[in-house]
Amino acid sequence: MTDKRTEMKVVIGTRGSELALWQAYFVESELKKIGVKVEIKIIKTQGDIITHLSFDKMEGKGFFTKEIEAALLSKSIDLAVHSHKDLETTSPKGLIIAAVSEREDPSDMLLINKKSFDGSLDLSVKKNAVIGTSSARRQTQLLSFRPDIELKDLRGNVQTRMQKLRDGNYDAIMLATAGMERLKVDLSEFEIKKFNPNEFVPAPAQGVLGLQIREEDKELFDLLQKHLHYKEVEDCITEERKVLKALDGGCQLPLGSYCEKTSNGFQLTISLGQKEGGVIRLSAEGDSTKGLADKVLSDLKKKRLV
């Protein structure tokens, strides 16, 4: 039994990195299971073209999404598969997120050269280690654990980053666990420090895929909602991204925001890097996800932090 949409072809737009292609092929396989014909179209984004600058030195927002969203609006593709954490908090007019995926492990990990490993210290890296990351969020949290470390920008795809670590340009590099698990990367040559997401707080919606379409495409919306959408994940990342939107943030904002189901309901934890240095960590709990972002933002205002 197939849906009416199976008589149509869906063109998926994606970036060309190994991880982005994995994401697109995953959605393709899910759609093929219900009989949908799929074509994948690779689109280069600003973030793919400009690889010599860290995000805080690049202008604007949506470094990995704008060109793909433009292709959706021009109808050269029908569906965009994004890492949800790359999406701006407000969709361009005419576009909507039709479905969000199950959440892969949302944590961050530190990949450490074996010669630079020191399990007796926080972060498990030697004193004055050089750590690679271009994320302001990761940088502020790393320094809050270990003020002695040196931070160095790191761009490129997963394999490029790992090679830079092998070459000795860094003692360790920061990566999202979700990407490593999706690509099934062999990490045996390195030591691994995996962080609890409530202690080293991930980016809003980290580990989740966002499936974006044109708002007018009702048939595709219904199909994606039925077969590929996870409501509880959507509820959690909605609160995470509410904090991001309220603080008018993008890739440059040193914000971590993570909501999870607990034995008592739900908990939202945030970390926010401060201009004068240091990181503020706050959390809120409730029977449901609703209102958790408002509680955290209220606490930030009381502390005169926003």
N, C-alpha and C positions, 0 to 999 in steps of 0.2 A: 504493500500500500504506500503510495507516494503522494506528496502534496501537489497542488496545482502548479506551484512554482517550478516543479521539476521539469516542466516543459520549456523552461526558460534557461538562459545562460547568465551566470553571475561573473562579472569581471572583478577580481580582487586586486586592489592596489596596495603595494607594500614597498618598504625600503629594501635595498639589496644586500644588507648585511646577513651573515649566517643566521643570527638569532631572529632577525625580522622575517627571513624566509622560512625558518622553522615555524614561526607563528602563522604565517600565511598558509603553509602546507598543512598545518594542523587544522585550521578552519576549513580548508579545501577538503580534507579527508572526512571531517564531520558532515559537511554538506553533501559529499558524494554518497555517504551512507543513506541519505534520504532521497537520493536520485537526482540531485541538482548538478547540472553541468557547470564546470568552473574553469575560468582562465585566470592566470596570474600575470599581473603587469608590474614591473619594477620601476619605481620612481625615485629619482635622486632628490634629497632634501638639502636645505642649507647646512644642517648639521653633518651631513655626509660629505659635503664639498669642502667646508671650512674645518679642517682637522688640526690646524696649528694653534688655535686659540681656545682657551678655557671658556666655559659658558658665561662666566661673569664678565668677560671681555667682548662678548657678542651682543649685538643690539637686538632688542625685541624679545618675543617669546615664540614658542611653537617651532623650535629649530628643526624638529624631526617630523613635523606634521603639516605645515602650511601648504607645501606643494602637493601633498596627497589629498588634502581637503579641497584644493583648487581643482584637482582632477575629478573629484566627486561632483563638485558643482558644475563642471563643464560636461559631465556625463560621459567622460572617457573611461571611468570605472564605476562600478555599482556599490562596492563595499570596500571599506578601508579597515585593515587590521592593524591596530596600534598597540604598543605598550601603553597601557592606560595612564601611567605616570607621566608620559610625554605630552598628554593632551592638556590644552588650556582649560580652565574651569568653566568657561562659557563657550559653547559650540558656535561656530559661524552660522549666520542666518541661513536657514534652509537645510541644515544638517543636524542629525541627532545620533546619540549612542543607542543603538537598537538592542544591544545585548552586551553583557559582561561575562567573562569566562569564570570557571572555577579558579580559585587562587592557588598558584604554586607557592612554595615556601617563600614568605616575604622578607626573610632575613638578609642581611649583608654578611659577606665573608671577607676575611683577610687571607690572601694567598702569600705565603712567606717563603723566601729562599731558605733552604735548610741551614745554611751557614749563618743566617741572621736570626734564627729562632732562639728565643729564650723564654721557656715556659714559666719561669719564676716571676716575670714581670707582667703587668697589665698589657693586654693586646698580644702578648707572647712574642714580641720582637725585641731585639737588643736595644740598648741605650743609644739615643741619638739616631735611630733608624730613619731612613728615607722611605716615605710611604707615598705611593702614587694614587692620586684621585683628582678629578676636576670638579667634584661636587662640593659646593659650599656646605651642604648639610653634613656630608661625611667629614669634611675638614674640621668643622667646629666640634663635632662630637669626638673625633679622634684626639684633638688637642685637649678636650676636657678630661680624657682618661690619661693622656701622656703629653704633658707640655714640652717634654724634651725632644719629641720627634720633629723631623723636617718634612714638610709637605711639598710635593712636586706634582705639577700638572700631568695628567695622563689621559690621552685620547686614543681613538682607534677601536677596531673591533676586538673581540675576545682574544683571538689568536695573536693579533698584533700586540696587545697589552701583555699577554703571557710571554711573548718573545722578548719584550723589553725587560721583563723581570728576569728571564734567563740570562740576558746579556749583562746583567748587573747594574742597570740604570736605577734600580730601586731595590730596597731590601724586602719590600712587601707592596702589594697592590690591593685596592678595594674593588670588589665585584659584587653583583647581586647574585645570591644563591640560586634564584629562579632560572637565570640564564644558563648557569653551569649545569643545573639538573636537566633542563630541557634539551641542551645540546649533548648531554652525557660526556662531558669533557673529562679526559684522564688527567687527574690532578696529583698523581702519585709521586711526582718528582718534587712536590712542594709540601710544606707544612700548612695546615688549614686551621684558622681560627674562625669559628662560626658564632655569630652573635645572637643573643636573645633579642627579638624585635621590641620587647618592652624596655630593654636597657640601651640598646643601640637602635634608635627608632628609624625605620625605613621611610622612604618617600611615600607620600599619599598614593594609594592604589598600586604600590609595588607588587609585582607578581601576578597582576591581573591584565587580561587582554580586553581592549575596548573595540567593539565592532560598530563602526560608524557608517551611516547610510544617508541618503537624501530623505528628508522628512516626508516628502510626497510619496515615497515608495512603500505604500502600506502593506502590500503582499509580502515583500521581503522582511519588513518589520515583524509581521505576524509569525513568519516562518522562523526567524532568528529567536524571537521571544519563546516560541514553543520548544525549540530544539537545542539552543545554545546559551540560554540565559540563566544566570544563577542569582535569584532574588536576594538571598542573605548576603552574598558578596556585594551586590549593589548597595544594599542598606549600609554596610560597613564603610565602603569606600566613599559613599555620599557624605558621611560625617567627616571622614579624613579630608576630603576635598573642600568641604565647607570652610574648614580652618584656613586652607590655602587661599581660597577665594577672598575670605574676609581680610586676610593680610596682604591681598593683592600681590601674590607671589607667583613665581615661575621657577625655572631651573636655578636662578641665581639666589633664591631665598633659602637661608639655612634652616629649613623646617623639616622635621620628621613628624609623621602623623600616622598612627596605626590603631585600628579598631579590631577587636576580636571578641568572639563569643567565649564566655567564661561559665563556670559552674553556677554563678549567681545571676547571669544575664549577659551584659556586654560592657566592655571597657575600652575607652579611647585614651591613648597616651600620645603626648606630643613632646617634641624637643625643639627649642627655638634658640638659635645662636644669637648672642648679643653683640652690638657694635663695639662695646668696650671689652669684649672677650667673655668667655664663659658660655654655658648653655643652661637655659631654664627648662626643667622637665615638669610637666603637669599631667594629671590624669583625671578622668571622670568615669563614673559607673552608673548603670541604669538597667532597668528590666528589659528595655529595648534600646536600639541604637538612636532612636529619635531624641533630639535635644542634647546629645553628648557634646557636639561641637559648640553649641551655645554656652554650655557650662564651662568648658575650657576657655573659651574666648572671654567670658565674664571674669574668670579668675585672672586672666592676663591683664584685663583692664583694671581690676582692683589692685594689681601689683604695679600698675602704670608701666606695663611692658609693651603696650600697643597704643 
